[in-house]
């Protein structure tokens, strides 16, 4: 397999996983913010519970991280934060018991994909190349 074929394989996977992370974040945001009526009620929700603040931060990471991975902008940084967010969600769903990774296989898959992008980078077709300095 040529290096270009490997890069295109990573690119296709990055595009699909970035879309899935963004879609997951959008669905979570729709459910979480359905009852929120404006910014003051959001701040009231954060005052009472650290879990609400963490939940909203995880949603924000999913939205911004998914968009960054999909577009290929700061892929390793976005992958780091999305991996942390999905690790938290997987831990929250299953704890430290045996078989906890299978408590939510979709989030576990997105966690594994985020870690793989952290290790491999964006592949081809990424907007991050536009912002890189020419050597």
C-alpha positions in Angstrom: 0.0 0.0 0.0 1.4 3.4 -0.9 1.7 6.2 1.6 -0.8 8.2 -0.4 -3.4 5.4 -0.1 -2.9 5.4 3.6 -3.4 9.1 3.8 -6.6 8.9 1.8 -7.9 6.1 4.0 -7.3 8.3 7.1 -9.0 11.2 5.3 -12.1 9.2 4.5 -12.3 8.0 8.1 -11.7 11.5 9.5 -14.5 12.9 7.4 -17.0 10.3 8.5 -16.0 10.3 12.2 -15.9 14.1 12.2 -19.5 14.1 10.9 -20.6 11.6 13.5 -19.0 13.5 16.3 -20.7 16.7 15.1 -24.0 14.9 14.7 -23.7 13.4 18.2 -23.0 16.9 19.6 -25.9 18.4 17.8 -28.3 15.8 19.0 -27.0 16.2 22.6 -27.3 20.0 22.3 -30.9 19.7 21.1 -31.8 17.5 24.0 -29.9 19.5 26.6 -31.0 23.0 25.5 -34.6 22.2 24.8 -35.7 23.4 28.2 -33.3 26.3 28.4 -35.0 29.6 27.8 -32.2 32.1 27.2 -28.8 32.7 28.7 -30.0 33.6 32.3 -31.7 30.2 32.7 -28.5 28.5 31.4 -26.5 30.3 34.1 -29.1 29.2 36.7 -28.6 25.6 35.6 -24.9 25.9 36.0 -25.1 27.4 39.5 -26.9 24.4 41.0 -24.8 21.6 39.6 -21.3 21.0 38.4 -22.6 18.1 36.4 -24.7 20.4 34.3 -21.7 22.6 33.6 -19.6 19.5 32.7 -22.4 18.2 30.5 -22.6 21.4 28.6 -18.8 21.6 28.2 -18.8 18.0 26.7 -21.5 19.1 24.3 -19.4 22.1 23.3 -16.3 20.0 22.8 -18.4 17.6 20.6 -19.7 20.4 18.4 -16.4 22.3 18.0 -14.2 19.1 18.0 -16.4 17.4 15.4 -16.4 20.5 13.2 -12.6 20.8 13.5 -12.1 17.1 12.7 -14.5 17.2 9.8 -12.9 20.3 8.3 -9.3 19.2 9.1 -8.5 22.2 11.3 -6.3 21.5 14.3 -7.2 17.8 14.1 -4.8 16.6 16.8 -6.0 19.3 19.3 -9.6 18.6 18.5 -9.0 14.9 18.7 -7.4 15.3 22.1 -10.4 17.1 23.5 -13.0 14.9 21.9 -11.1 11.8 23.2 -11.3 13.3 26.7 -15.0 14.0 26.3 -15.8 10.6 25.1 -13.6 9.0 27.7 -15.7 10.9 30.3 -19.0 9.7 28.7 -17.8 6.1 28.5 -16.7 6.2 32.1 -20.0 7.8 33.2 -22.0 5.2 31.3 -20.1 2.1 32.5 -17.7 3.1 35.3 -14.7 0.8 35.9 -16.4 -2.5 35.8 -15.4 -5.3 33.4 -17.1 -4.8 30.0 -17.7 -1.1 30.6 -16.4 -0.2 27.1 -19.5 -2.1 25.7 -21.9 -0.1 27.8 -22.1 2.4 24.9 -20.3 1.0 21.8 -20.9 4.1 19.7 -19.2 6.4 22.2 -16.4 3.9 22.6 -15.9 3.8 18.9 -15.7 7.6 18.7 -13.2 7.5 21.6 -11.0 5.0 19.7 -11.3 7.0 16.5 -10.4 10.3 18.3 -7.3 8.6 19.8 -6.3 7.3 16.3 -6.5 10.8 14.8 -4.5 12.1 17.7 -1.8 9.7 16.7 -2.0 9.8 12.9 -3.0 13.4 12.1 -5.6 14.6 9.5 -4.6 12.8 6.3 -5.3 14.6 3.0 -7.9 17.3 2.2 -7.6 19.3 5.4 -8.0 23.0 5.8 -5.2 23.1 8.3 -2.7 23.1 5.4 -3.9 26.5 4.4 -2.8 27.9 7.8 0.6 26.2 7.8 3.6 28.3 7.0 5.3 27.5 3.7 8.9 26.3 4.2 
